[in-house]
């Protein structure tokens, strides 16, 4: 081979790379223009602000999936763009940095660093992986561990915070890029799907139970939720683990043996050190405070911050406060703040509610009452709702009242449809903004993790699997466990239905007023001007009346009338000392 032949590939490589980059960029720009035109021209019923939010969110998704631009940069740009265009106020963007989720993540990173520094994470790795002989067995063992945590830690974000050190240590120990990416996908998948097994697994479950109880009078206890939710959570979690293993790993990688060297085994089987005991005590205290939240009233965020202060306490703590702050992934906090603002803007604009109500409108008008069609529509809308409503609790707040009213109007069990919707809404793995655990594990530094396109690939397989799982459980399994689908247990009364519809109308009107600050101010200014004119007219009439009215012309009041006491009359009231 000549020197010219050897230099030819190197000379043509930049041109090929630039050509491919330009084609990809043109394709992305074309999709962006098509999306913008479709939303702006195809949804005339929506307000301008709602369409701006939809377009901005869609462009952000295209940027996350089709470009190599930093995810945090795209999220911040999207939040700033629709703020500048008037879809939301600047204060809302800045207030997102003070959201409780941001503080929870801040405390979680500090606690995770303390767990790693104490050496407790290495011991946890050994406890989980010592019985696993291969990578596949390790994944299934971790799925079982994540399933157990759903009954003790009442929040998916709190469980994710405790699992980050375990993931970090396992990923560093395995030291394989592809296995590390699959492991990073396993943790948020297991955390989110296993939450359906327990009533306290997610705040959305409590919201569903409360709404159903108020509208139908039916209560769902912890035991009943366990009976209905645990089988589905077990099947969905282990099926998802199998999917991750076969989608992202080769057969050789799945059968790869796991070996512990003798030094590691000896180090992890010795007695707990003083640091490990302190860290274990703090972790036990955090779990205890989470479990007893109804008694003391401290929410998850405040509990994590107390744990962060405990692990950085002078003399007693395990790490210094500055050292803990250095380990905080500030890029992820900014990403979460921007995505929280994106999600809230979708709800505030009224666009998300409009799409959900529009989707349910066909069934509410009595188009069909087939069990398969009703279950398919409820499951499909609830599964896809995480693309628009990024908060799990907000999804239940929007979906459950509509589903209950739908069940009452077509003669279905409202509780069964609400439970189906809540289980389906728990699937939120398509985008980094879909759930807090997904965002947390996507931003862990110094280890291999996943990107937005990996989530899209995983969701493309898991979403139809979960759709058919939900159909099977709703039609075959849950009716045999005491939750029939077509026999309504109790329907909401007419007054309750009217109350819910009035609430939705008032909420929609409030959202309409909040969409455009300029329109709202003009509305207030117009009413103020009318009030001023009315006051001026009243003042002028009052002055004319005072100038022309003479009390002496009508009656004369003797001075004795105002003197008390009078012998022949008793006072209309009695004065008492004190």
N, C-alpha and C positions, 0 to 999 in steps of 0.2 A: 504494500500500500504506500502510495506516494505521500509526500508532505501535503500536497494540495487536497488529496482525498481525505486525509486526516483532519484538515482544517475546515472542510466543507460543512460537516454537521454543526460545528461550533458557530460558523458564520450564519447558517440558516436558522439556527435555533431561536435567536431573538425575534426574527421575523415571524416564525411559526407561533411563538408564544404571544406576540403582539396581535397577530391575526386572530388567534383563538380568543384572546381577551376582548378584542373589539367585537367579535361575533357574540360573545356572551353578554357584553355590555349592551349591544343593540337589542338583543333578545329581551334582556331585563327591562330596558327602557320601553320597548314595545308593549310588554305586559303591563308596565306601570301606566302607560297612556290608555291602554284598553280598559284596565281596571277603573281608572279615574273617570273615563267617559261613561262606562257602564253604570257606575254608582250615581254619577251626577245626573245623567239623562234617564236612567232606568228606574229611579226611585223618586218620582216627583212628589209623592205624598209626604216624604220626610222633609224636615226643615233644612235650611242651608247649613246650619251648624252641625246637625246630625250627619249630613252627607260629608261634610269636611272631616269629621271624626272618623267615619267609615273609610274614606279614602286614605287618610293619614295612617290609620291602623293597617290597612291592606298594603300600603307601600312599605311600612316597617316590616311586615311579614315577608314580603319579597326581598327586602334587604337582608334579613336574617338567613333566608333559605338560599338565595341565589348569588349572594356576593360574599366576599371575604372581609368586608368591613367589620370592625369591632362591634359586637352586639350592644355594648353600652353606648357607644357613639350613636348608633342608629336609634336606640330608645330615647336618648336625650334629644336628638334632632327632631324626632317625631313629636315629643312632648312640647318642645319649644315652637315647632311650626304651627300646631293647631292652637297654641296659646297666642301666638302673634296674629293668627287669622281670626281670633275672637271666639273660637269654640270653647274656651275656658279662660278663667282669670289667672293672672300671674301668681296671685296669692295661693291658688290651689296647687300650682306646680311647686312652690316653695314649701307649702304645708306638707306635701308628700314626704319631704325629708324628715319630718317629725312624726311620721306614722309609726304606730307601735311595732309594725313588722320590721322596720329599719332598726329600731332599738333592740328587738329580739335577736336579729342577726348579729348586731354588734356584740351583745353579750354572749351569743352562742360561739362566735369565733374566739373570744377570750377563754371561755370554758373549754373549748376544744383544744386550744393550745396548752392549757394546763393539764388536760388529760394526757396529751402526748408527752409533755415534759415530765410528768410523774412516772411514766413507764406503764401506766395502767392499760393504755391502748394495746401495747404489745401482748400483755397478758390476755386481754379480750380476744385478740386475734388467735392466740393459741387455744383458748377455750372453744372458740367457734370452729376452728379448722383442724383441730387435732384428730377428729374422727373422720374427716374427709380425706379420701385418698386421691381424688382427681379434682380437676376444676369444676366439672359438672356436679359432683357431690357437694363441693363447697357452695355453689350457687343455691342448690336446694336447701342446704343447711341454713344459709343466710335468710332465705325466704321464710323458713320456719321461725327464726328468731324475730324477724320483722313482724310476723303475724302475732307473736306473743306480746310484743310491745304495744299493740293496738289496745290491749285491755288495761294497760297501766299508765300510759302517757296520753292525756286527753287532747292532743293537738298534733296534726301532721308536721307542723313546723318545729314543734318541740322534739318530736322523734327524729326529725332530720338533723337537728342540732346535735343530738347525742350520738348519731350514727356517723357524722362526718369524721371524727377521729378514727373510728373503726375502718371506714373506707380508705382513709389516707394511709393507715398502716398496712392494710391488706394490699393496696395497690403498690406501695413501695416494696413490700415483701415479694410479691409475684414478679414485678419488674418486667411487664410485657405490655406493649402499647395496645394491642387489640383486646387482650383480656382485661386490661384496665378500663378501656372504654365500655366493654360489656358490663363490667362490674359497676361502673358509674351509672349505667342505665338501670341496673337491677335495683339499686337502693331506692331512688324515688318511685319506681314502679311498684315495688313491694310496699313502701310506706303508704302510698296513695290508695292502692287497691285493697290492702289489708284493713284500712280504716272502716270499710263497710261492715266488718264483723261485729263492731261494738257500737253501742249508742253514744259513747263518749269518744269514739274514734275521730270525729270531726264535729266542728261547731254546726255544720249544715244539718247534721242528724237531729240535733236538739231543736233547731229551727223548724224542721219538718214535723217533729213530734208535737211541737207547740201549735203550729198552724193547723194541723189535722185535728188536734184535740179541741181547738176553739171552734172550728167550722163543723165538725161532725160529732163531737162528743166522745170519739174513740181515743183511748189512751194506748200508747205502745210502751211497754216497760222494757227495762234492760234485758230481762230474760227472753221476752218475745222477740226483741230485735236480734238477740244472739241466735235464737232458733231460726230466724229467717235469713239473717245476714251472714252468719258464719259459713254455711255451705257454699254460698255464692262467692264469698271472699276467698275461701280455700281453693275452689276450682279456678277462679280468675287469676289468683296469684301464681299458682304452680303452672298453669297453662302459659301465663306470660313469661315466667322464668324459662320454660321450655322453648318458647318462641325466641327469646333473647339469645339463648345458647345456640340455636340452630340458624339464627339470622345473622349473627355477627361473629361466630367462631366456627372454625373448621372441625371435622371429626377428630383430627389429631390434637387440636387445641382443647377440645372438650375432654379428651382422655388424658391430657397431660397430668403426670403424677405430681403431687405436692409433697415436698420433702422438708422436714425440719432438721436443721443441724443440731448436734448434741448440745452445743453451747446455748442455742436458743431454747431448747427444751428444758435444760437445767435452769436457765435464768427465769423462765416463766412458771416453773413448778416450785420454786423456792417460796418461802414465806413472804408475806406482804411487807414492803418497807414502810417507813414512817410516812413518806410522801404518798405512797399508794393508799395507805389507810386514810390519810386526810382527804385525798381526792375521792376515794370511795364513799367516805362519810358525806362529803359535799354533794356528790351525785345522788346518794340516797335521800339526802334532804331535799334536793330539787324534785325528785320523783314524788316524795311524800307531799310536798307543797302543791304539786300539780294535781295529785289525787284528791286533796282536801280543799280545793279551790272554793267549792260552795260554802265551806265553813268560815274561812278567813277572808275571802273576797279578793285575794291577790291574783291578778291575771297572769298568763304565761310569760308575758314580756317582763313584768316586774320581778317574777321569780327568777328568770334567767339573769337579769341585772344584779339581783342579790347574789346569785352564784358567781357572777363575774367579779363582784367586789370581794367575795370570800376568797377566791383563788388568787387574788392580787393583794390581799391584805398584808401589810408589813408584818414581818416575823412569822405569822401563821401561814401566809399564802405560799403558793408553789412557784409563781412567776411574778416578776415585777409588773407594775401597771403599764409602764412605757413599753416593755417587751410584749405585753398582751396587745396593746394598741398597734404595734408594728405588724402583728400577724392578722389584723383585720383587713379583709379584702374590700377596700373602699370602692373599687370599680364595681363590685357586685352590689354594694349598697346604693350607688348611684343608679345602677341598672334597675334594681327593685323599685326605687323611688319613681323613676320615669315610667316603668311599666304599671305601677299602681295608679299613676295619674292617667295613663292610657285607658286602663280598665274602668276607672271611675268616670272618665269622660264618655265612654260608650254607654254607661248606664244613665248618667245625668242628661245626655242629649236626647234620651227617649228612643234612640234607634234600636237598641237591644230589645226593649220591651215591645216595640212595634213589630219587629220580626217574629218574636215568639207568639204574640197574639195573632198575627197574620197566619202563622203556620197552624195554629189550633182552630182557626175560624171555620175551616171546612168541616171538621168533626162537630163543632158546636152547633152548626146549622143543620145537623142531622143527615149529612151526606152518606154516611155508612155507620153501622154499629157492629161490624164484624170484629170478633176478638183479635184476630191476627192483624187487621188493619189498625185498630185502636192501639194495641200494644206496640206495633211497629212505629207508628207516628210518635207516640210518647217517648219510646226508647230512642228513636232516631234524633228527635229534637233535643232531648236531654243530653245525648252523647255529644252532639255538635255544639251545644250551648257554650262549652268552655272556649270556643274560638272567639266569642264575643264578650262573654262575662267571665272575667279571669278569676273572680273570687268564688270559691266553692259555696260559701254561705250566701253570697249574693245570688248565685244561681238558684239555690233552693228558695230564697225569698221571692224571686220572680216567677219560678216555674210552679211551685207547689200550689199556691192559690188558684192559678189557672187550671192546673190538673184536677184539683178538687172540684171546682165548678164544672169542668168538663165531665167528670165522672157522675156528678149529680144530674147533669142535664141529659145524659144518654143512658142512665140507669146502670152505671158500673160502680163497683166498690171504690169509693174515693181513696180509702186507705191503701188499697192495692196499687192504684195508679200513682199515688204520691210516693210510696216506697219504691216502686219501679223507677220513677223519675229521679229520686235521690241516689239510688244505686248507679244509674246511668250517668248522672252528673258527676259522680266521683271519678270518672275517667277523664283525665286532663293531662295528657302526655304529648300533645302535638307540637306545642311551642314552648320556648323557654319562659314565656310569661304566663303559661297556663296554670302554674301552681308554684308555691314557694319552694317546696323540696326540689322541683325540677330546676329552678333557677339556682338554688344553692349548690347542687352537685355539678352543675355545668360550669361553675366559676371557681372551683377548687384549684388552687395553684400548685405547681411543682409536681403534679401527677397527671396522668393521661385521663382525659374525660371526653365528653361528647360535644357535638356541635348541633346547630339547629337542623341541619339536613339529616343527621342521625335520628333525631326525634321524629322527624317527618316520616322517615323510612319505617321506624318502629310503629308509629301510630297507624300508618297505612295498612299494617298487618293486624295489629291488635284491635283496632276499632271495629272492623267487621266481625272479628272473633267475639268480641264482647257484645256486639249487637245480637248475634245468634244465641249467645249464652243467656242474655236477658230475655229473649223470646222463649227459650226453653224453660227457664225458671219461672217466668210469669205465667206461662200456659200449663206447665206440667208439675213443677216442684212446689212452688209456694201455695197453690190451692190445696195440695195434700198436707201442707204444714199448718193449715188453719187460716189461710188468707185467700178466700175465693176471689175470683176476678169479676164475675158477672152478677154476684149476689151482693148488693150494697148492704153493709152493716147498718149504717144510718146516714141519711142525707142531711146536708145543712138546711136549716129552715129558711123560709123566704126572707125573714128579717136579716139573717146572717148573710145570705147571698147579696141582698141589697146593700148591707153594710160594707161588704168586701168590694162591691162595684163602686160604691161611693168613695171608698178609700182609694181605689185605683184611679177614679176620675180626679179626685183632689190631688193625688200624687202626680198624675199626668199634667194637670193644670199648673202645679208648682214647678214641674220640670220645664213646661213651656215658658213660664215667666223667667226661669233662670237661664234659658238658653242664650238669650241676647241681653247683656247688661244695658246696652244702649236703648233697646226697645223698652226694657223695664223702667229705666229712668224717665224716658219720654212718657210712659203710661202714668207714672207717679206724678210727674210734673203737670200733666193735663188735669188729673184729678185735683191736685193742689190749687191750680188756677181756678177751677170751677168752685172749689170750696171758698177761696178768697172772694170771688164775685158774690157768692151767696151771703157771706158774712157782711160784705159791704152793703148789700141790699137790706139785710136784716138790721144793720146798724142805722141806716137812713130811716127805715120805717119806725124803729124804736125812738129815734130822736124826734120825729114828727109826732109820735104818740105822746111822749113826755111833754112836749111844748104845748100841746092842745088839751091835755087832760088836767082837770082840776078836781081833786078828791072832795073838796067842800061842797061841790055841786051835787054829789050823790049821797053822802052820809056824813054824820058828825059822830066821832067816837069820844065818849066822855073819858076823862083821865082816870076815873075810878075803875075802868074796865081792866086796866093793866096792873092793878094793885092786888097783892095777895097777902094774907088770906082774905077771902070774902065770906061773910057769915052764911050766906045762902048757897054758896058753891064750894065744891072741893076741887083742889088742883088736879089737872089731868095726869100728873106724874108725882112721884115722891122722891125727894132728894135724900140720899143716905150718905153718911160720912164714910170716906174711904172709897 
